[in-house]
Amino acid sequence: FQVSLGLHRPPLCACGGGMGRRVQDSVGTRGPESSSGVSCPESGQDGFRMGVWVLPGGRGGAGARAEARFGDAVGRSSSAWPACPGPTRKMPPSASAMDFFQLFVPDNVLKNMVVQTNLYAKKFQERFGSDGAWADVTLPEMKAFLGYVISTSTSHCESVLSIWSGGFYSNRSLALVMSQARFEKILKYFHVVAFRSSQTTHGLYKVQPFLDSLQSGFDSAFRPSQTQIYVHLKEGGGPDGLDALKNKPQLHSMVARSLCRNAAGKNYIIFTGPSITSLTLFEEFEKQGIYCCGLLSSRKSDCTGLPPSMLSSPATPPARGQHSIRMKGSMSLICWYNKGHFRFLTNAYSPVQQGVIIKRRSGEIPCPLAVEAFAAHLSYICKYDDKYSKYFISHKPNKTWQQVFWFAVSIAVNNAYILYKMSDAYHVKRYSRAQFGERLVQELLGLEDTSPGL
């Protein structure tokens, strides 16, 4: 199963402390029957203020006045904002593919892999008998080992051993750097963390230091204006209890908390899928200065604390583009109709601000701004998949921690290419993503540039 979560750093006028309360006050001043089609009677037992169906097409009147006051109030926020987004350091025009990759996977990380692999090999042989064909791995060999596996991201061959075969995927220039037997020995003993510590409580302890180092490298190398995160979790048992939480909102909320642990106080807006969206989580994030906009599902979401009347569909469907709103403090629950009911929970956007969804055949469909923002930002996941998912490492190990490790390395290579395209080096030699990957493999293996067209 998959968890989708997006992070967006909006303009200053799009979020701020107490935002939802200002919106509620603005709407509430119109009385029970405003000309915009929004009514705001007293709160129900669930604490949500009730709204009626909002007719599409109206951007003036009370809605426009509330929208202006909303922008003005939040625009005066005194939040501190970081410098302009983008790469944090200027790479020289002569920078190589290896230089960009090592922004995320530097030599000290590779040296730790060397140490841990040798420790594991020693302990393994002490327990199961000596391996006369084994010799301690070196740093150049570890780089070559990574290069061989990364090569499957451009060759799209699931078996890295095909490099030494005489078949279609064989590559003689790569095969000469290291023998197949030596590669298989390193693969057998390869470890990022050789032994479990007494404080370890989760099943990914063998790869966690690498993930932490990688995340630190991402954070220091690039300052995002928005970040999209796509997480794959493997189903299975173990001390981390994934089987017990499988397909349940608790697990997905746990992943969201982990991904957002460094986002507190930065005025991020989190865009979440149905399995993460919940009132409890959103209120928890709001206390940390993190704002949210998420799609709700009565089947997949934790709907605790939400009014049941908003989670059921009326017998007679409304007109396309209409929506109803209920509010509780800074939180808005929006039910929008477009050939079906779509429900959103947000404290990041004014419920009276109007947006539009553009369909190829249907044209413009009016909607709340929260719906438009959600559709726009979640699409970046699809864009990333379209551009870079075909360059993920094809090597398929059996162990879960190795699957996570190679997936993370794939992301590191993709991010290295993104930085390369934003640097002066790209104007010297315009490598495609495939050429960049081939060049990186060549440099990891210590070969000269022998790829055609590079």
Buried (B, 14 or more C-beta within 10 A) or exposed (E): EEBBBBBBBBEBBBBBBEBBBBBBEBBBEBEEEBEBBBBBEEBEEBBBBBBBBBBBEBEEEBBBBBBEBBBEBBEEBEEEEEEEEEBEEEBEEEBBBBBBBBBBBEEEBBEBBBEBBBBBBBBBBEEEEEEEEBEEBEEBBBBBBBBBBBBBBBBEBEBBBBBBBEEEBEBEEBBEBBEBEBBEBBBEBBBBBBEEEEEBEEBBBBBBBBBEBBBEBBEEBBBBEBBBBBBEBEEEEEEBEBEEBEEEBEBBBBBBBEBBEEBEEBBBBBBBBBBBBBBEBBBBBBEBBBBBBBBBBBEBBBBEBBBEBBBEBEEEEBEBBBBBBBBBBBBBBBBBBBEEBBBBBBBBBBBBBBBBBEEEEEEEBBBBBBBBBBBBBBEBBEEBEEEBEEBBBBBEBEEBBBBBBBBBBBBBBBBBBBBBBEBEBBEEBEBEBBBBBBBBBBBBBEBEEEBEEB
